[in-house]
Amino acid sequence: MPETTGAAPGALACLPGTLRLPARVHFGHGSRALLPEVVALHGRRVFAVVDPFLATTPHITAVLDALTGAGLDVRTYTSVTPELPVGTLDSAAVQAREYGAEVVLAIGGGSALDAAKLIALLCVHEGPPERYYGENLVPGPVVPVVAVPTTAGTGSEVTPVAVVSDPGRELKVGVSSPFLVPAAAVVDPDLTLGAPRGVTAFSGIDALVHAAESYTARPLPADWSGTPPVFTGRNALTEPVALQAAGRLGPWLPVAVREPVGRHARHEVALGALLAGIAFGSTGTHLCHALQYPIGALTKTPHGLGTGLLLPYVLDALRADADVAVRVAAFGAALEHLPAEDASALRTVMRVAELNEAIGVPATLAELGIERDQLADIAELGLRSARLLAIAPLEPSRELLLDILGRAHAGILDGTDSHRKRTVV
């Protein structure tokens, strides 16, 4: 039999696919009105994990009032710490267990959603959280989680992973398991209206990284005889979703950054971030994330700032492989809504660099205060992210990581010595 025609650029014949998603995903302006019904499906005693900066805002108080008005018993927990130190989770889980939580409601950004997932885990399974670091170590179902993101970027509302900071480790660590996929996700773009410029920019560009790394990932061999990995690499079911995400984020992220209360731009960016979460939640991410973890730990800068800064340099490195370059070009075509014949991998790289400049992502690692003599240590730490590097589309050698870091430090794209000039907008 001949190979099927019309495959995605650079795709393998018979590429397998896996999707792990909430049983219900609702998206749209005003969709938060569904929360009393959605939450009640899973229990009457609700442990609400709410970002402390949002707990008293009108939209969130109205959501909580609607739950109690529907006869649900709600206990609100607001001690969510940015970057989610692992030591904060045990006491939260104790509170949830003593309360008798039947469902965990998560409202906020990535830290709040990840905290809720791990609290739901520790309500059922004995701690400490460290015993679940890695993949497929959660032994069974957790308390159902209903996830309500208030930023457009992490995709945590539909993914099987929660990331924490551990003081005993140099890098952030993740708990990855299909049991951590929320039972339901309600994504209401209204909840992102008025978010600060930096939050919109850095979370939004991180969503674009999710889509790009999902689409360009190396496929892992399919082995249906045992427990499959949580993250599969390139995936037949997620490829078109990643491209749809790029098509939403490319034109509309700069508008959302520029116009904080523009409802249409917020709709498009929130939808793009959700689609990117659906894509990478099954495939995983690779080089940008592997390098950002040590960079973020060193500079104390936001996660999305680091992954976004690295994206054009990683895509530039991927052009070295002809097959991967075709995929980079196809991603750029989706990003700019171009005909395939007008796209190229180089154009994609330059368009992403321009997008970063437009939304205020720093152009170089030097701007973050990183010295050139620190790059070797960053590369060594990046090499520890074995799960991420396993699906990198190029061989993830120390030399490759150092090359990407060196270019990102100096601002060199396209193999030239011309440096990107940052324009503050």
Secondary structure, DSSP 8 states (H G I E B T S, - for coil): ----SS--TT--TT--------SEEEESTTGGGGHHHHHHTT-SEEEEEE-TTTTTSHHHHHHHHHHHHTT-EEEEE----TT-BGGGHHHHHHHHHHHT-SEEEEEESHHHHHHHHHHHHHHHS-S-GGGG-EES---S--S-EEEEESSSS--GGG-SEEEEB-TTSSS-EEEE-GGGS-SEEEE-GGGGTT--HHHHHHHHHHHHHHHHHHHH-------TTS---S--SS-TTTHHHHHHHHHHHHHHHHHHHH-TT-HHHHHHHHHHHHHHHHHHHHH---HHHHHHHHHHHHH---HHHHHHHHHHHHHHHHTTSHHHHHHHHHHHHHHHT--GGG--HHHHHHHHHHHHHHHT--S-GGGGT--GGGHHHHHHHHTT-HHHHTT-SS---HHHHHHHHHHHHHTB-TTSS-B------
